[in-house]
Amino acid sequence: MTSYKKYKLTIKVCLTILLVSILLIPLLSNGNIGSIVENEQKSEIKLFTTVGIVINDTNIASYSSSGIGSVDDPYIIDNLMIDTTDSLAVDFKGVSPSTYYVLRDSHLKGSTYGVYFHDAMIGKASVINCTVEGALSIGGANALYLTIHNNTLKARQSANFREGVKFTNNVVYFTSDYSGSILRITDENNIVEDNIFYGNSSSIRINRITNTTFRDNILHSTGFYFSDDEIEYILNNTFENNIINGKPFGFLYNQNDETITGDQYGQIYLVNSTNVLIEDHSFFDVNLGIQVYNCTDISIRNVEVKGNNGIYAENVEEILIEDSSFEGYRDGMQFEGVNNSIIQNNYITDFEYGLDFIDMNNVQINNNTMVNMLEYGLYLEEMSNVDINFNIITCLIQDEGSEIPIVIWSSENMTVFYNVFISTGNQTAHLAEDWSTTNIMWYDAASEIGNFWSNWNETGTYAIEGDGGNADLYPFIDIDGDNLTEIEEVLVYHTNPFDADSDGDGFSDYEEIQEGTDPLNPKDYPGRGRVLALILGLVFGIGLAAGVTVFILVKKGKIKLPNLKGK
């Protein structure tokens, strides 16, 4: 009996093994069993491969589950699972101009591109309900009027589209460590609606668009960037109900005599406006806080930006930026074609470029602190009539000539003095350059005061690198005379190198440091502790009643205590 049971069990096991083997043969023959991933949209997998595919007229029917390629019955290419280290997962290249097709319900992953349209014809192609890892982009001149709907897109570089794209209901992730573009849109008749973007401080880059709609999009850690230089490419479009980091996108045009306050926007684009004040705003995790274009008489005050870039301005007449802070990666401020500007009392940190200015006239750059610049603190090109005074710039110099606190190109009529330039890296590298310049004064001749240079040997003048043979004739080491060097003041105690008494309490920074009090706190000064100890001693030494009596007499002015704020 036992042997019969064993015989039946053996038969069952053999049949099971045979059945499993039959099911696995197709997968084993393809060599891909170990890397099958379930499609997020649909469980059925029609094709699985670890190499990229090219779809053309010859094979498009074989990749399709239905359709004949007509407008009423397009080819349906669906349920593909492609996970490849090739640069392209799916490449549409060589499809007839008259062929209609839909790529849908697939999971596509390529090392650079998930889907690439070399020759998608006008209005003939759609991508619907897919997960695409790698860029979704176009190349051919006729890759226009595409439909991109209800997809999950994950890429290290932007999805690129031009003219007539219908980009709707997608979720887009920018996966690169550096800040680039999550989406690029150009030309006319585009619709971008009901999408969610996760941008990692990247941008939705817009160029030469007309008759285009951006509506009901939700942006996380990203924002818009307009790279246009003509008004017609900006105003003839619709921007409605786009949310950036929980706040509306401020697409503001034709604003006149307005104050924009209250921290109401997640990003501001101001265009074609006059006499506008932007104040009391905070912009976090964006590619750009404020962009100003084709405006006159603009003031930006008490704003905070943490993201890729701070402020961009182009074709602006009169702009004031003051009392604001910027922390980021690329440019604290980038201006081009801006005249009559004042940049003062701002704090800028951790950017590649602190101020990146080109083609500007009548500029004042005063009392700004730029800390830990990674390439240039001030990069100035084609500038005229510029005053640069009382600024503090520290630059992390690693390779001499690659990182410099101040560089001036092709400019004229500039004064640069009462500034502090410090290298926090290479201590022997030069700190300034001027090239093709005229009348650049690196000192004030009347007061015989120049600038502080952290690598100056405290003897003679300070030579400026460049082709003009310029020099700072009067470099200094302690401009406020408080017995602290500018390096000590800026890098160790964080005091003001232009003011011997940074907190204004009547005691010099040096005195406070010697006494162990805080030179940045006006309520903490030498002698204050002794007076407090005296009062406490009266209370607890003489007795509580006597202490109270002393307190009352002091309050009524019967007993005079020493002047606590005098030297």
Secondary structure as the mmCIF struct_conf table of DSSP 4:
data_model
#
loop_
_struct_conf.conf_type_id
_struct_conf.id
_struct_conf.beg_label_comp_id
_struct_conf.beg_label_asym_id
_struct_conf.beg_label_seq_id
_struct_conf.end_label_comp_id
_struct_conf.end_label_asym_id
_struct_conf.end_label_seq_id
HELX_RH_AL_P HELX_RH_AL_P1 THR A 2 ASN A 30
TURN_TY1_P TURN_TY1_P1 GLY A 31 GLY A 31
HELX_RH_3T_P HELX_RH_3T_P1 ILE A 33 SER A 35
BEND BEND1 GLU A 40 GLN A 41
BEND BEND2 SER A 43 SER A 43
BEND BEND3 LYS A 46 LYS A 46
STRN STRN1 LEU A 47 THR A 49
BEND BEND4 THR A 50 VAL A 51
STRN STRN2 ILE A 53 ILE A 55
TURN_TY1_P TURN_TY1_P2 ASP A 57 TYR A 63
BEND BEND5 SER A 65 SER A 65
STRN STRN3 SER A 66 SER A 66
BEND BEND6 GLY A 69 ASP A 73
STRN STRN4 TYR A 75 ASP A 78
STRN STRN5 LEU A 80 ASP A 83
BEND BEND7 THR A 85 SER A 87
STRN STRN6 LEU A 88 PHE A 92
BEND BEND8 GLY A 94 GLY A 94
TURN_TY1_P TURN_TY1_P3 PRO A 97 SER A 98
STRN STRN7 TYR A 101 ARG A 104
BEND BEND9 ASP A 105 ASP A 105
STRN STRN8 HIS A 107 PHE A 117
BEND BEND10 HIS A 118 ASP A 119
TURN_TY1_P TURN_TY1_P4 ILE A 122 LYS A 124
STRN STRN9 ALA A 125 ILE A 128
BEND BEND11 ASN A 129 ASN A 129
STRN STRN10 THR A 131 ILE A 138
BEND BEND12 GLY A 140 GLY A 140
TURN_TY1_P TURN_TY1_P5 ALA A 141 ASN A 142
BEND BEND13 TYR A 145 TYR A 145
STRN STRN11 THR A 147 HIS A 149
BEND BEND14 ASN A 150 ASN A 150
STRN STRN12 THR A 152 ALA A 155
BEND BEND15 ARG A 156 GLN A 157
STRN STRN13 ALA A 159 ARG A 162
BEND BEND16 GLU A 163 GLY A 164
STRN STRN14 LYS A 166 THR A 168
BEND BEND17 ASN A 169 ASN A 169
STRN STRN15 VAL A 171 PHE A 174
BEND BEND18 ASP A 177 TYR A 178
STRN STRN16 SER A 181 GLU A 188
BEND BEND19 ASN A 189 ASN A 189
STRN STRN17 ILE A 191 GLU A 193
BEND BEND20 ASP A 194 ASP A 194
STRN STRN18 ILE A 196 THR A 210
BEND BEND21 ASN A 211 ASN A 211
STRN STRN19 THR A 213 ARG A 215
BEND BEND22 ASP A 216 ASP A 216
STRN STRN20 ILE A 218 PHE A 226
BEND BEND23 GLU A 230 GLU A 230
TURN_TY1_P TURN_TY1_P6 ILE A 231 ILE A 231
HELX_RH_AL_P HELX_RH_AL_P2 GLU A 232 LEU A 235
BEND BEND24 ASN A 236 ASN A 237
STRN STRN21 THR A 238 GLU A 240
BEND BEND25 ASN A 241 ASN A 241
STRN STRN22 ILE A 243 ILE A 244
TURN_TY1_P TURN_TY1_P7 ASN A 245 GLY A 246
STRN STRN23 LYS A 247 TYR A 253
BEND BEND26 ASN A 254 ASN A 254
STRN STRN24 ASN A 256 ILE A 260
BEND BEND27 GLY A 262 ASP A 263
BEND BEND28 GLY A 266 GLY A 266
STRN STRN25 GLN A 267 VAL A 271
BEND BEND29 ASN A 272 ASN A 272
STRN STRN26 THR A 274 GLU A 279
BEND BEND30 ASP A 280 ASP A 280
STRN STRN27 SER A 282 ARG A 301
BEND BEND31 ASN A 302 ASN A 302
STRN STRN28 GLU A 304 GLU A 322
BEND BEND32 ASP A 323 ASP A 323
STRN STRN29 SER A 325 GLY A 328
BEND BEND33 TYR A 329 ARG A 330
STRN STRN30 ASP A 331 GLN A 344
BEND BEND34 ASN A 345 ASN A 345
STRN STRN31 TYR A 347 THR A 349
BEND BEND35 ASP A 350 ASP A 350
BEND BEND36 GLU A 352 GLU A 352
STRN STRN32 TYR A 353 ASN A 366
BEND BEND37 ASN A 367 ASN A 367
STRN STRN33 THR A 369 MET A 373
BEND BEND38 LEU A 374 GLU A 375
STRN STRN34 TYR A 376 ASN A 389
BEND BEND39 PHE A 390 PHE A 390
STRN STRN35 ILE A 392 CYS A 395
BEND BEND40 GLN A 398 ASP A 399
STRN STRN36 GLU A 400 GLU A 400
TURN_TY1_P TURN_TY1_P8 GLY A 401 SER A 402
STRN STRN37 GLU A 403 GLU A 403
STRN STRN38 ILE A 404 TRP A 409
BEND BEND41 SER A 410 SER A 410
STRN STRN39 GLU A 412 PHE A 417
BEND BEND42 TYR A 418 TYR A 418
STRN STRN40 VAL A 420 SER A 423
BEND BEND43 THR A 424 GLY A 425
BEND BEND44 GLN A 427 ALA A 429
STRN STRN41 ALA A 432 TRP A 435
BEND BEND45 SER A 436 SER A 436
STRN STRN42 THR A 438 MET A 441
BEND BEND46 TRP A 442 TYR A 443
STRN STRN43 ASP A 444 ASP A 444
TURN_TY1_P TURN_TY1_P9 ALA A 445 GLU A 448
STRN STRN44 ILE A 449 ILE A 449
STRN STRN45 PHE A 452 TRP A 453
TURN_TY1_P TURN_TY1_P10 SER A 454 ASN A 455
BEND BEND47 GLU A 458 GLY A 460
STRN STRN46 TYR A 462 ALA A 463
HELX_LH_PP_P HELX_LH_PP_P1 ILE A 464 ILE A 464
STRN STRN47 GLU A 465 GLY A 466
BEND BEND48 ASP A 467 GLY A 468
STRN STRN48 ALA A 471 ASP A 472
BEND BEND49 LEU A 473 TYR A 474
BEND BEND50 ILE A 477 ILE A 477
TURN_TY1_P TURN_TY1_P11 ILE A 479 ASP A 480
BEND BEND51 ASP A 482 ASN A 483
HELX_RH_AL_P HELX_RH_AL_P3 GLU A 486 ILE A 487
HELX_RH_PI_P HELX_RH_PI_P1 GLU A 488 VAL A 492
BEND BEND52 TYR A 493 TYR A 493
TURN_TY1_P TURN_TY1_P12 PRO A 497 PHE A 498
BEND BEND53 ALA A 500 ASP A 501
TURN_TY1_P TURN_TY1_P13 SER A 502 ASP A 503
BEND BEND54 ASP A 505 PHE A 507
HELX_RH_AL_P HELX_RH_AL_P4 ASP A 509 GLU A 515
TURN_TY1_P TURN_TY1_P14 GLY A 516 GLY A 516
TURN_TY1_P TURN_TY1_P15 PRO A 519 LEU A 520
TURN_TY1_P TURN_TY1_P16 PRO A 522 LYS A 523
TURN_TY1_P TURN_TY1_P17 PRO A 526 GLY A 527
HELX_RH_AL_P HELX_RH_AL_P5 ARG A 528 GLY A 537
HELX_RH_PI_P HELX_RH_PI_P2 LEU A 538 ILE A 542
HELX_RH_AL_P HELX_RH_AL_P6 LEU A 544 LYS A 555
TURN_TY1_P TURN_TY1_P18 LYS A 556 GLY A 557
BEND BEND55 LYS A 558 ILE A 559
HELX_LH_PP_P HELX_LH_PP_P2 LYS A 560 PRO A 562
TURN_TY1_P TURN_TY1_P19 LEU A 564 LYS A 565
#
